[in-house]
Amino acid sequence: MKKITIQISIPEGLDFQALDLARDPGTGGITFRLDAIKRICAASEIDPALLLESHEDNVAGLIVAWYTEHRARGGDPDPVAEDLIREALAEDLLGGGISHQPGRA
């Protein structure tokens, strides 16, 4: 599968906390506010389906990139985002394609 790179724009005044990133303690799944992602898509002239109706790595990549920029600008740490990054790094070390039990990366 061919990878593409897209340029995104975070709308003025939209902070990472607006994503309301959380992990469901029962399932380990990640939840977030769709309206925050849709605002980014609108500002970036990106079809939201590219992120929300395709492989989960697409929206996860956006979240991690946004979080990285958030931290680079002095933003507070987010435990769920930190956990996602650790999980992705662990998967990469093992060749990818492996999902770890949440909080066990």
Biopython code that builds the backbone (N, CA, C, O; Angstrom):
import numpy as np
from Bio.PDB.StructureBuilder import StructureBuilder

atoms = [
    (1, "MET", "N", (0.835, -1.168, 0.000)),
    (1, "MET", "CA", (0.000, 0.000, 0.000)),
    (1, "MET", "C", (0.888, 1.242, 0.000)),
    (1, "MET", "O", (1.830, 1.342, 0.786)),
    (2, "LYS", "N", (0.585, 2.165, -0.868)),
    (2, "LYS", "CA", (1.345, 3.398, -0.989)),
    (2, "LYS", "C", (0.979, 4.356, 0.140)),
    (2, "LYS", "O", (-0.198, 4.570, 0.431)),
    (3, "LYS", "N", (1.999, 4.929, 0.768)),
    (3, "LYS", "CA", (1.764, 5.918, 1.815)),
    (3, "LYS", "C", (1.780, 7.300, 1.202)),
    (3, "LYS", "O", (2.565, 7.591, 0.299)),
    (4, "ILE", "N", (0.897, 8.148, 1.709)),
    (4, "ILE", "CA", (0.893, 9.536, 1.268)),
    (4, "ILE", "C", (1.075, 10.429, 2.488)),
    (4, "ILE", "O", (0.748, 10.049, 3.612)),
    (5, "THR", "N", (1.589, 11.594, 2.249)),
    (5, "THR", "CA", (1.763, 12.583, 3.304)),
    (5, "THR", "C", (0.841, 13.737, 3.002)),
    (5, "THR", "O", (0.765, 14.217, 1.871)),
    (6, "ILE", "N", (0.130, 14.183, 4.045)),
    (6, "ILE", "CA", (-0.759, 15.323, 3.872)),
    (6, "ILE", "C", (-0.378, 16.404, 4.876)),
    (6, "ILE", "O", (0.109, 16.117, 5.969)),
    (7, "GLN", "N", (-0.604, 17.624, 4.490)),
    (7, "GLN", "CA", (-0.361, 18.767, 5.360)),
    (7, "GLN", "C", (-1.643, 19.073, 6.112)),
    (7, "GLN", "O", (-2.711, 19.183, 5.509)),
    (8, "ILE", "N", (-1.541, 19.209, 7.419)),
    (8, "ILE", "CA", (-2.728, 19.534, 8.197)),
    (8, "ILE", "C", (-2.553, 20.892, 8.854)),
    (8, "ILE", "O", (-1.438, 21.348, 9.105)),
    (9, "SER", "N", (-3.679, 21.519, 9.123)),
    (9, "SER", "CA", (-3.699, 22.798, 9.819)),
    (9, "SER", "C", (-4.611, 22.657, 11.034)),
    (9, "SER", "O", (-5.753, 22.209, 10.927)),
    (10, "ILE", "N", (-4.086, 23.044, 12.175)),
    (10, "ILE", "CA", (-4.895, 23.051, 13.389)),
    (10, "ILE", "C", (-5.520, 24.437, 13.490)),
    (10, "ILE", "O", (-4.800, 25.435, 13.528)),
    (11, "PRO", "N", (-6.843, 24.514, 13.532)),
    (11, "PRO", "CA", (-7.492, 25.826, 13.596)),
    (11, "PRO", "C", (-7.053, 26.621, 14.834)),
    (11, "PRO", "O", (-6.824, 26.053, 15.902)),
    (12, "GLU", "N", (-6.946, 27.902, 14.674)),
    (12, "GLU", "CA", (-6.605, 28.800, 15.782)),
    (12, "GLU", "C", (-7.568, 28.568, 16.938)),
    (12, "GLU", "O", (-8.783, 28.525, 16.746)),
    (13, "GLY", "N", (-7.020, 28.419, 18.134)),
    (13, "GLY", "CA", (-7.842, 28.242, 19.323)),
    (13, "GLY", "C", (-8.251, 26.809, 19.609)),
    (13, "GLY", "O", (-8.883, 26.551, 20.633)),
    (14, "LEU", "N", (-7.911, 25.868, 18.736)),
    (14, "LEU", "CA", (-8.246, 24.460, 18.983)),
    (14, "LEU", "C", (-7.060, 23.800, 19.671)),
    (14, "LEU", "O", (-6.042, 23.513, 19.043)),
    (15, "ASP", "N", (-7.205, 23.566, 20.963)),
    (15, "ASP", "CA", (-6.141, 22.958, 21.752)),
    (15, "ASP", "C", (-6.298, 21.441, 21.775)),
    (15, "ASP", "O", (-7.390, 20.909, 21.574)),
    (16, "PHE", "N", (-5.182, 20.759, 22.024)),
    (16, "PHE", "CA", (-5.189, 19.305, 22.054)),
    (16, "PHE", "C", (-6.212, 18.769, 23.055)),
    (16, "PHE", "O", (-6.819, 17.725, 22.817)),
    (17, "GLN", "N", (-6.405, 19.470, 24.166)),
    (17, "GLN", "CA", (-7.350, 19.022, 25.175)),
    (17, "GLN", "C", (-8.775, 18.938, 24.621)),
    (17, "GLN", "O", (-9.593, 18.178, 25.139)),
    (18, "ALA", "N", (-9.079, 19.710, 23.575)),
    (18, "ALA", "CA", (-10.413, 19.677, 22.967)),
    (18, "ALA", "C", (-10.729, 18.301, 22.380)),
    (18, "ALA", "O", (-11.894, 17.962, 22.172)),
    (19, "LEU", "N", (-9.694, 17.521, 22.118)),
    (19, "LEU", "CA", (-9.881, 16.173, 21.593)),
    (19, "LEU", "C", (-10.529, 15.255, 22.638)),
    (19, "LEU", "O", (-11.194, 14.278, 22.294)),
    (20, "ASP", "N", (-10.326, 15.583, 23.905)),
    (20, "ASP", "CA", (-10.900, 14.808, 25.007)),
    (20, "ASP", "C", (-10.548, 13.323, 24.855)),
    (20, "ASP", "O", (-11.402, 12.445, 24.974)),
    (21, "LEU", "N", (-9.273, 13.079, 24.592)),
    (21, "LEU", "CA", (-8.768, 11.729, 24.374)),
    (21, "LEU", "C", (-8.912, 10.905, 25.644)),
    (21, "LEU", "O", (-8.519, 11.343, 26.726)),
    (22, "ALA", "N", (-9.479, 9.707, 25.509)),
    (22, "ALA", "CA", (-9.692, 8.835, 26.660)),
    (22, "ALA", "C", (-9.592, 7.380, 26.237)),
    (22, "ALA", "O", (-9.723, 7.045, 25.059)),
    (23, "ARG", "N", (-9.359, 6.527, 27.217)),
    (23, "ARG", "CA", (-9.333, 5.085, 26.965)),
    (23, "ARG", "C", (-10.470, 4.460, 27.745)),
    (23, "ARG", "O", (-10.634, 4.723, 28.937)),
    (24, "ASP", "N", (-11.256, 3.632, 27.075)),
    (24, "ASP", "CA", (-12.346, 2.921, 27.737)),
    (24, "ASP", "C", (-11.744, 1.839, 28.620)),
    (24, "ASP", "O", (-11.074, 0.939, 28.115)),
    (25, "PRO", "N", (-11.970, 1.908, 29.933)),
    (25, "PRO", "CA", (-11.350, 0.923, 30.824)),
    (25, "PRO", "C", (-11.856, -0.508, 30.606)),
    (25, "PRO", "O", (-11.165, -1.469, 30.943)),
    (26, "GLY", "N", (-13.043, -0.645, 30.050)),
    (26, "GLY", "CA", (-13.596, -1.977, 29.813)),
    (26, "GLY", "C", (-13.035, -2.647, 28.578)),
    (26, "GLY", "O", (-12.714, -3.836, 28.599)),
    (27, "THR", "N", (-12.916, -1.881, 27.497)),
    (27, "THR", "CA", (-12.482, -2.460, 26.218)),
    (27, "THR", "C", (-11.049, -2.112, 25.855)),
    (27, "THR", "O", (-10.431, -2.787, 25.031)),
    (28, "GLY", "N", (-10.516, -1.056, 26.470)),
    (28, "GLY", "CA", (-9.179, -0.597, 26.092)),
    (28, "GLY", "C", (-9.191, 0.276, 24.856)),
    (28, "GLY", "O", (-8.146, 0.781, 24.444)),
    (29, "GLY", "N", (-10.374, 0.466, 24.247)),
    (29, "GLY", "CA", (-10.478, 1.293, 23.051)),
    (29, "GLY", "C", (-10.255, 2.767, 23.355)),
    (29, "GLY", "O", (-10.421, 3.214, 24.490)),
    (30, "ILE", "N", (-9.885, 3.496, 22.345)),
    (30, "ILE", "CA", (-9.635, 4.932, 22.468)),
    (30, "ILE", "C", (-10.872, 5.685, 22.000)),
    (30, "ILE", "O", (-11.467, 5.352, 20.974)),
    (31, "THR", "N", (-11.248, 6.697, 22.759)),
    (31, "THR", "CA", (-12.345, 7.571, 22.352)),
    (31, "THR", "C", (-11.822, 8.992, 22.245)),
    (31, "THR", "O", (-10.867, 9.374, 22.922)),
    (32, "PHE", "N", (-12.466, 9.769, 21.380)),
    (32, "PHE", "CA", (-12.101, 11.172, 21.200)),
    (32, "PHE", "C", (-13.280, 11.897, 20.592)),
    (32, "PHE", "O", (-14.221, 11.280, 20.092)),
    (33, "ARG", "N", (-13.216, 13.212, 20.642)),
    (33, "ARG", "CA", (-14.304, 14.035, 20.112)),
    (33, "ARG", "C", (-14.152, 14.169, 18.593)),
    (33, "ARG", "O", (-13.161, 14.702, 18.093)),
    (34, "LEU", "N", (-15.147, 13.679, 17.888)),
    (34, "LEU", "CA", (-15.123, 13.751, 16.427)),
    (34, "LEU", "C", (-15.144, 15.189, 15.926)),
    (34, "LEU", "O", (-14.551, 15.489, 14.890)),
    (35, "ASP", "N", (-15.818, 16.083, 16.649)),
    (35, "ASP", "CA", (-15.902, 17.457, 16.172)),
    (35, "ASP", "C", (-14.522, 18.103, 16.086)),
    (35, "ASP", "O", (-14.292, 18.927, 15.201)),
    (36, "ALA", "N", (-13.593, 17.751, 16.983)),
    (36, "ALA", "CA", (-12.236, 18.299, 16.920)),
    (36, "ALA", "C", (-11.530, 17.833, 15.643)),
    (36, "ALA", "O", (-10.869, 18.622, 14.968)),
    (37, "ILE", "N", (-11.675, 16.549, 15.320)),
    (37, "ILE", "CA", (-11.057, 16.011, 14.102)),
    (37, "ILE", "C", (-11.701, 16.644, 12.866)),
    (37, "ILE", "O", (-11.006, 16.984, 11.909)),
    (38, "LYS", "N", (-13.019, 16.801, 12.885)),
    (38, "LYS", "CA", (-13.714, 17.403, 11.737)),
    (38, "LYS", "C", (-13.307, 18.861, 11.530)),
    (38, "LYS", "O", (-13.228, 19.325, 10.393)),
    (39, "ARG", "N", (-13.049, 19.583, 12.616)),
    (39, "ARG", "CA", (-12.577, 20.971, 12.488)),
    (39, "ARG", "C", (-11.204, 21.011, 11.825)),
    (39, "ARG", "O", (-10.939, 21.879, 10.993)),
    (40, "ILE", "N", (-10.337, 20.080, 12.190)),
    (40, "ILE", "CA", (-9.013, 19.999, 11.565)),
    (40, "ILE", "C", (-9.158, 19.669, 10.083)),
    (40, "ILE", "O", (-8.484, 20.266, 9.244)),
    (41, "CYS", "N", (-10.025, 18.731, 9.762)),
    (41, "CYS", "CA", (-10.256, 18.360, 8.364)),
    (41, "CYS", "C", (-10.748, 19.566, 7.555)),
    (41, "CYS", "O", (-10.278, 19.806, 6.443)),
    (42, "ALA", "N", (-11.687, 20.313, 8.114)),
    (42, "ALA", "CA", (-12.204, 21.491, 7.408)),
    (42, "ALA", "C", (-11.114, 22.524, 7.193)),
    (42, "ALA", "O", (-11.004, 23.090, 6.105)),
    (43, "ALA", "N", (-10.307, 22.779, 8.213)),
    (43, "ALA", "CA", (-9.233, 23.769, 8.099)),
    (43, "ALA", "C", (-8.150, 23.320, 7.123)),
    (43, "ALA", "O", (-7.471, 24.150, 6.519)),
    (44, "SER", "N", (-7.991, 22.008, 6.971)),
    (44, "SER", "CA", (-6.950, 21.444, 6.110)),
    (44, "SER", "C", (-7.462, 21.052, 4.739)),
    (44, "SER", "O", (-6.699, 20.577, 3.898)),
    (45, "GLU", "N", (-8.772, 21.254, 4.507)),
    (45, "GLU", "CA", (-9.420, 20.863, 3.248)),
    (45, "GLU", "C", (-9.201, 19.380, 2.945)),
    (45, "GLU", "O", (-8.839, 18.990, 1.835)),
    (46, "ILE", "N", (-9.438, 18.572, 3.983)),
    (46, "ILE", "CA", (-9.297, 17.118, 3.889)),
    (46, "ILE", "C", (-10.675, 16.499, 4.092)),
    (46, "ILE", "O", (-11.428, 16.919, 4.971)),
    (47, "ASP", "N", (-10.997, 15.513, 3.287)),
    (47, "ASP", "CA", (-12.242, 14.777, 3.467)),
    (47, "ASP", "C", (-12.160, 14.006, 4.786)),
    (47, "ASP", "O", (-11.258, 13.184, 4.945)),
    (48, "PRO", "N", (-13.062, 14.238, 5.729)),
    (48, "PRO", "CA", (-13.008, 13.527, 7.011)),
    (48, "PRO", "C", (-13.008, 12.004, 6.867)),
    (48, "PRO", "O", (-12.486, 11.304, 7.734)),
    (49, "ALA", "N", (-13.580, 11.492, 5.795)),
    (49, "ALA", "CA", (-13.601, 10.039, 5.581)),
    (49, "ALA", "C", (-12.190, 9.472, 5.488)),
    (49, "ALA", "O", (-11.965, 8.317, 5.851)),
    (50, "LEU", "N", (-11.241, 10.266, 5.009)),
    (50, "LEU", "CA", (-9.851, 9.816, 4.919)),
    (50, "LEU", "C", (-9.319, 9.416, 6.294)),
    (50, "LEU", "O", (-8.488, 8.516, 6.408)),
    (51, "LEU", "N", (-9.799, 10.087, 7.326)),
    (51, "LEU", "CA", (-9.341, 9.797, 8.681)),
    (51, "LEU", "C", (-10.315, 8.947, 9.480)),
    (51, "LEU", "O", (-9.903, 8.099, 10.271)),
    (52, "LEU", "N", (-11.596, 9.172, 9.276)),
    (52, "LEU", "CA", (-12.594, 8.565, 10.155)),
    (52, "LEU", "C", (-13.235, 7.299, 9.606)),
    (52, "LEU", "O", (-13.831, 6.534, 10.364)),
    (53, "GLU", "N", (-13.122, 7.065, 8.307)),
    (53, "GLU", "CA", (-13.762, 5.890, 7.719)),
    (53, "GLU", "C", (-12.764, 4.977, 7.028)),
    (53, "GLU", "O", (-13.130, 4.187, 6.158)),
    (54, "SER", "N", (-11.513, 5.087, 7.417)),
    (54, "SER", "CA", (-10.483, 4.251, 6.826)),
    (54, "SER", "C", (-9.691, 3.594, 7.949)),
    (54, "SER", "O", (-10.147, 3.546, 9.092)),
    (55, "HIS", "N", (-8.531, 3.099, 7.631)),
    (55, "HIS", "CA", (-7.715, 2.394, 8.615)),
    (55, "HIS", "C", (-7.458, 3.282, 9.823)),
    (55, "HIS", "O", (-7.186, 4.475, 9.685)),
    (56, "GLU", "N", (-7.548, 2.690, 11.006)),
    (56, "GLU", "CA", (-7.394, 3.461, 12.247)),
    (56, "GLU", "C", (-6.039, 4.150, 12.362)),
    (56, "GLU", "O", (-5.907, 5.128, 13.098)),
    (57, "ASP", "N", (-5.034, 3.655, 11.646)),
    (57, "ASP", "CA", (-3.719, 4.293, 11.692)),
    (57, "ASP", "C", (-3.767, 5.725, 11.154)),
    (57, "ASP", "O", (-2.951, 6.560, 11.542)),
    (58, "ASN", "N", (-4.719, 6.010, 10.263)),
    (58, "ASN", "CA", (-4.811, 7.366, 9.713)),
    (58, "ASN", "C", (-5.150, 8.386, 10.783)),
    (58, "ASN", "O", (-4.447, 9.385, 10.930)),
    (59, "VAL", "N", (-6.206, 8.150, 11.524)),
    (59, "VAL", "CA", (-6.588, 9.103, 12.567)),
    (59, "VAL", "C", (-5.586, 9.039, 13.724)),
    (59, "VAL", "O", (-5.307, 10.062, 14.349)),
    (60, "ALA", "N", (-5.046, 7.862, 14.014)),
    (60, "ALA", "CA", (-4.045, 7.744, 15.074)),
    (60, "ALA", "C", (-2.803, 8.563, 14.716)),
    (60, "ALA", "O", (-2.208, 9.208, 15.579)),
    (61, "GLY", "N", (-2.419, 8.531, 13.443)),
    (61, "GLY", "CA", (-1.272, 9.327, 13.000)),
    (61, "GLY", "C", (-1.500, 10.815, 13.192)),
    (61, "GLY", "O", (-0.598, 11.543, 13.606)),
    (62, "LEU", "N", (-2.718, 11.264, 12.887)),
    (62, "LEU", "CA", (-3.063, 12.668, 13.093)),
    (62, "LEU", "C", (-2.987, 13.020, 14.574)),
    (62, "LEU", "O", (-2.418, 14.047, 14.944)),
    (63, "ILE", "N", (-3.560, 12.167, 15.419)),
    (63, "ILE", "CA", (-3.562, 12.435, 16.857)),
    (63, "ILE", "C", (-2.139, 12.507, 17.396)),
    (63, "ILE", "O", (-1.815, 13.411, 18.167)),
    (64, "VAL", "N", (-1.287, 11.568, 17.000)),
    (64, "VAL", "CA", (0.095, 11.557, 17.483)),
    (64, "VAL", "C", (0.857, 12.781, 16.972)),
    (64, "VAL", "O", (1.617, 13.390, 17.725)),
    (65, "ALA", "N", (0.663, 13.148, 15.700)),
    (65, "ALA", "CA", (1.342, 14.333, 15.162)),
    (65, "ALA", "C", (0.881, 15.595, 15.887)),
    (65, "ALA", "O", (1.696, 16.455, 16.220)),
    (66, "TRP", "N", (-0.408, 15.704, 16.128)),
    (66, "TRP", "CA", (-0.945, 16.866, 16.842)),
    (66, "TRP", "C", (-0.386, 16.905, 18.256)),
    (66, "TRP", "O", (0.016, 17.962, 18.741)),
    (67, "TYR", "N", (-0.362, 15.763, 18.910)),
    (67, "TYR", "CA", (0.153, 15.701, 20.279)),
    (67, "TYR", "C", (1.635, 16.074, 20.319)),
    (67, "TYR", "O", (2.067, 16.795, 21.218)),
    (68, "THR", "N", (2.404, 15.596, 19.364)),
    (68, "THR", "CA", (3.827, 15.911, 19.305)),
    (68, "THR", "C", (4.037, 17.418, 19.187)),
    (68, "THR", "O", (4.898, 17.991, 19.855)),
    (69, "GLU", "N", (3.249, 18.045, 18.338)),
    (69, "GLU", "CA", (3.323, 19.505, 18.178)),
    (69, "GLU", "C", (2.865, 20.208, 19.460)),
    (69, "GLU", "O", (3.470, 21.192, 19.885)),
    (70, "HIS", "N", (1.815, 19.706, 20.059)),
    (70, "HIS", "CA", (1.299, 20.236, 21.329)),
    (70, "HIS", "C", (2.399, 20.248, 22.394)),
    (70, "HIS", "O", (2.598, 21.249, 23.082)),
    (71, "ARG", "N", (3.103, 19.132, 22.519)),
    (71, "ARG", "CA", (4.179, 19.024, 23.516)),
    (71, "ARG", "C", (5.360, 19.918, 23.148)),
    (71, "ARG", "O", (5.970, 20.530, 24.024)),
    (72, "ALA", "N", (5.682, 19.994, 21.869)),
    (72, "ALA", "CA", (6.797, 20.837, 21.426)),
    (72, "ALA", "C", (6.548, 22.307, 21.758)),
    (72, "ALA", "O", (7.490, 23.076, 21.948)),
    (73, "ARG", "N", (5.288, 22.686, 21.826)),
    (73, "ARG", "CA", (4.927, 24.068, 22.158)),
    (73, "ARG", "C", (4.703, 24.268, 23.662)),
    (73, "ARG", "O", (4.178, 25.298, 24.086)),
    (74, "GLY", "N", (5.105, 23.277, 24.458)),
    (74, "GLY", "CA", (5.013, 23.404, 25.904)),
    (74, "GLY", "C", (3.716, 22.912, 26.508)),
    (74, "GLY", "O", (3.452, 23.158, 27.684)),
    (75, "GLY", "N", (2.893, 22.214, 25.718)),
    (75, "GLY", "CA", (1.627, 21.691, 26.231)),
    (75, "GLY", "C", (1.833, 20.599, 27.266)),
    (75, "GLY", "O", (2.865, 19.929, 27.291)),
    (76, "ASP", "N", (0.833, 20.435, 28.116)),
    (76, "ASP", "CA", (0.894, 19.428, 29.180)),
    (76, "ASP", "C", (0.860, 18.015, 28.614)),
    (76, "ASP", "O", (0.261, 17.771, 27.567)),
    (77, "PRO", "N", (1.509, 17.081, 29.315)),
    (77, "PRO", "CA", (1.451, 15.675, 28.894)),
    (77, "PRO", "C", (0.021, 15.134, 28.980)),
    (77, "PRO", "O", (-0.777, 15.560, 29.816)),
    (78, "ASP", "N", (-0.273, 14.198, 28.103)),
    (78, "ASP", "CA", (-1.560, 13.520, 28.102)),
    (78, "ASP", "C", (-1.270, 12.026, 28.245)),
    (78, "ASP", "O", (-0.628, 11.444, 27.371)),
    (79, "PRO", "N", (-1.730, 11.393, 29.327)),
    (79, "PRO", "CA", (-1.383, 9.984, 29.557)),
    (79, "PRO", "C", (-1.879, 9.035, 28.472)),
    (79, "PRO", "O", (-1.205, 8.050, 28.170)),
    (80, "VAL", "N", (-3.030, 9.306, 27.885)),
    (80, "VAL", "CA", (-3.543, 8.416, 26.836)),
    (80, "VAL", "C", (-2.684, 8.549, 25.578)),
    (80, "VAL", "O", (-2.344, 7.545, 24.952)),
    (81, "ALA", "N", (-2.334, 9.772, 25.207)),
    (81, "ALA", "CA", (-1.478, 9.977, 24.032)),
    (81, "ALA", "C", (-0.106, 9.347, 24.255)),
    (81, "ALA", "O", (0.457, 8.736, 23.347)),
    (82, "GLU", "N", (0.423, 9.497, 25.456)),
    (82, "GLU", "CA", (1.728, 8.884, 25.765)),
    (82, "GLU", "C", (1.643, 7.369, 25.630)),
    (82, "GLU", "O", (2.565, 6.737, 25.113)),
    (83, "ASP", "N", (0.547, 6.789, 26.090)),
    (83, "ASP", "CA", (0.346, 5.347, 25.989)),
    (83, "ASP", "C", (0.250, 4.910, 24.527)),
    (83, "ASP", "O", (0.825, 3.889, 24.148)),
    (84, "LEU", "N", (-0.464, 5.668, 23.714)),
    (84, "LEU", "CA", (-0.571, 5.350, 22.283)),
    (84, "LEU", "C", (0.795, 5.341, 21.616)),
    (84, "LEU", "O", (1.097, 4.461, 20.809)),
    (85, "ILE", "N", (1.616, 6.323, 21.955)),
    (85, "ILE", "CA", (2.952, 6.409, 21.361)),
    (85, "ILE", "C", (3.798, 5.211, 21.780)),
    (85, "ILE", "O", (4.493, 4.624, 20.951)),
    (86, "ARG", "N", (3.745, 4.845, 23.063)),
    (86, "ARG", "CA", (4.505, 3.669, 23.526)),
    (86, "ARG", "C", (4.043, 2.400, 22.819)),
    (86, "ARG", "O", (4.865, 1.565, 22.442)),
    (87, "GLU", "N", (2.734, 2.252, 22.639)),
    (87, "GLU", "CA", (2.202, 1.077, 21.943)),
    (87, "GLU", "C", (2.690, 1.030, 20.502)),
    (87, "GLU", "O", (3.084, -0.030, 20.014)),
    (88, "ALA", "N", (2.668, 2.166, 19.822)),
    (88, "ALA", "CA", (3.121, 2.213, 18.428)),
    (88, "ALA", "C", (4.608, 1.875, 18.327)),
    (88, "ALA", "O", (5.019, 1.150, 17.421)),
    (89, "LEU", "N", (5.410, 2.392, 19.246)),
    (89, "LEU", "CA", (6.843, 2.082, 19.239)),
    (89, "LEU", "C", (7.086, 0.597, 19.475)),
    (89, "LEU", "O", (7.937, -0.005, 18.820)),
    (90, "ALA", "N", (6.348, 0.007, 20.399)),
    (90, "ALA", "CA", (6.499, -1.421, 20.664)),
    (90, "ALA", "C", (6.111, -2.246, 19.438)),
    (90, "ALA", "O", (6.780, -3.227, 19.113)),
    (91, "GLU", "N", (5.044, -1.855, 18.763)),
    (91, "GLU", "CA", (4.628, -2.561, 17.549)),
    (91, "GLU", "C", (5.690, -2.445, 16.470)),
    (91, "GLU", "O", (5.987, -3.423, 15.784)),
    (92, "ASP", "N", (6.267, -1.252, 16.311)),
    (92, "ASP", "CA", (7.313, -1.057, 15.308)),
    (92, "ASP", "C", (8.531, -1.934, 15.599)),
    (92, "ASP", "O", (9.122, -2.497, 14.678)),
    (93, "LEU", "N", (8.907, -2.051, 16.863)),
    (93, "LEU", "CA", (10.054, -2.882, 17.234)),
    (93, "LEU", "C", (9.834, -4.347, 16.895)),
    (93, "LEU", "O", (10.782, -5.084, 16.628)),
    (94, "LEU", "N", (8.562, -4.764, 16.909)),
    (94, "LEU", "CA", (8.236, -6.158, 16.621)),
    (94, "LEU", "C", (7.774, -6.379, 15.182)),
    (94, "LEU", "O", (7.254, -7.443, 14.846)),
    (95, "GLY", "N", (7.966, -5.377, 14.348)),
    (95, "GLY", "CA", (7.623, -5.524, 12.942)),
    (95, "GLY", "C", (6.244, -5.038, 12.577)),
    (95, "GLY", "O", (5.824, -5.197, 11.431)),
    (96, "GLY", "N", (5.530, -4.455, 13.506)),
    (96, "GLY", "CA", (4.208, -3.899, 13.217)),
    (96, "GLY", "C", (3.138, -4.960, 13.149)),
    (96, "GLY", "O", (3.409, -6.160, 13.187)),
    (97, "GLY", "N", (1.904, -4.479, 13.047)),
    (97, "GLY", "CA", (0.780, -5.379, 12.884)),
    (97, "GLY", "C", (0.364, -6.116, 14.133)),
    (97, "GLY", "O", (-0.456, -7.032, 14.073)),
    (98, "ILE", "N", (0.919, -5.729, 15.260)),
    (98, "ILE", "CA", (0.597, -6.403, 16.509)),
    (98, "ILE", "C", (-0.095, -5.396, 17.414)),
    (98, "ILE", "O", (0.384, -4.273, 17.574)),
    (99, "SER", "N", (-1.193, -5.780, 17.994)),
    (99, "SER", "CA", (-1.880, -4.909, 18.949)),
    (99, "SER", "C", (-1.635, -5.457, 20.345)),
    (99, "SER", "O", (-1.864, -6.636, 20.613)),
    (100, "HIS", "N", (-1.171, -4.597, 21.216)),
    (100, "HIS", "CA", (-0.895, -4.977, 22.593)),
    (100, "HIS", "C", (-2.077, -4.658, 23.474)),
    (100, "HIS", "O", (-2.867, -3.765, 23.167)),
    (101, "GLN", "N", (-2.203, -5.383, 24.567)),
    (101, "GLN", "CA", (-3.198, -5.064, 25.576)),
    (101, "GLN", "C", (-2.959, -3.645, 26.034)),
    (101, "GLN", "O", (-1.821, -3.300, 26.352)),
    (102, "PRO", "N", (-3.987, -2.797, 26.083)),
    (102, "PRO", "CA", (-3.796, -1.415, 26.493)),
    (102, "PRO", "C", (-3.061, -1.307, 27.820)),
    (102, "PRO", "O", (-3.356, -2.014, 28.783)),
    (103, "GLY", "N", (-2.083, -0.387, 27.837)),
    (103, "GLY", "CA", (-1.304, -0.168, 29.041)),
    (103, "GLY", "C", (-0.194, -1.182, 29.246)),
    (103, "GLY", "O", (0.461, -1.187, 30.288)),
    (104, "ARG", "N", (0.024, -2.047, 28.249)),
    (104, "ARG", "CA", (1.030, -3.098, 28.383)),
    (104, "ARG", "C", (2.155, -2.953, 27.373)),
    (104, "ARG", "O", (2.974, -3.861, 27.229)),
    (105, "ALA", "N", (2.211, -1.830, 26.672)),
    (105, "ALA", "CA", (3.257, -1.657, 25.645)),
    (105, "ALA", "C", (4.593, -1.412, 26.269)),
    (105, "ALA", "O", (5.585, -1.245, 25.559)),
]
sb = StructureBuilder()
sb.init_structure("model")
sb.init_model(0)
sb.init_chain("A")
sb.init_seg("    ")
for serial, (resi, resn, name, xyz) in enumerate(atoms, 1):
    if name == "N":
        sb.init_residue(resn, " ", resi, " ")
    sb.init_atom(name, np.array(xyz, "f"), 0.0, 1.0, " ", f" {name:<3s}", serial, name[0])
structure = sb.get_structure()
